[in-house]
Structure formats: C-alpha cells, structure tokens
Amino acid sequence: MLEIKTLADQLRDQLRADLKDEALASEDKNNKKESTAVKKNVGVSVERQKADAFFKAIEEFKLETSEKSMIRVDSRTINLLKRMKLAKGIDMNRFIVFALHQYINQHPWLPKHIQEIIKNSDI
C-alpha cells in the first residue's frame, strides 16, 4: 500500500534518477581528467557551491500564498520552471515569488517609485 504512486510521481523519480546518473557519469569523466584540468574543476566546484546555495535559499524561503494570480510566460521559461520542478522539486510559484522578492531587494527604490506614480495619477 505504501508503494502506490501516481504515474507523475514515477516519472519524476525516473527523471531524477536519470539526472543523478548523468551527474555521476560526468563526475567520473571529470575525475579521469582531473590531473590535466585542475583549474577547470575548481571553476565547476565554485559554480556547484553557488547553485547549492541558491537552491537552499529557495527551499528556506517562506512562501505565504493567500492570493491567486495567473501569469503568462513564454515556452522557454515554462520549460525551465518544469525542469526545475523535476530536478529539485521546487514549485514554480515558489521560484517565481522568490525571484520577485530578490529583484525587489536588489532595487529597494522600486516600490516607493510605484507608490509615487499611483499617488500622482488621476485614477
């Protein structure tokens, strides 16, 4: 009874396993070439650390969903969001809200500017 899974769950698990296998295969190739490309591996490990920190920040992000909103995205963006869901189990909404919060944190003047525009408009 505990092993009953939906088809979607089975596909996600299979895709995750395939991604892990590919990662292990690429790590094996990197280990063989390690003696000739030490600098290259250092760059890869730095990127890996950045990616791990990024995904950890998304997972720790507290998503408070009280409102619904339909957004439109292009096919390239939706494919990225779907792959992220499959690879890391990160919900599309969580990623979008996290990215928006990061953008606003990088541009703290933006909410104030929008408020001024609304205040000065003839709505």
Secondary structure, 3 states (H helix, E strand, C coil): CCCCCCHHHHHHHHHHHHHHHHHHHHHHHHHHCCCCCHHHHHHHHHHHHHHHHHHHHHHHCCCCCCCCCCCCCCHHHHHHHHHHHHHHCCCHHHHHHHHHHHHHHHCCHHHHHHHHHHHHCCC
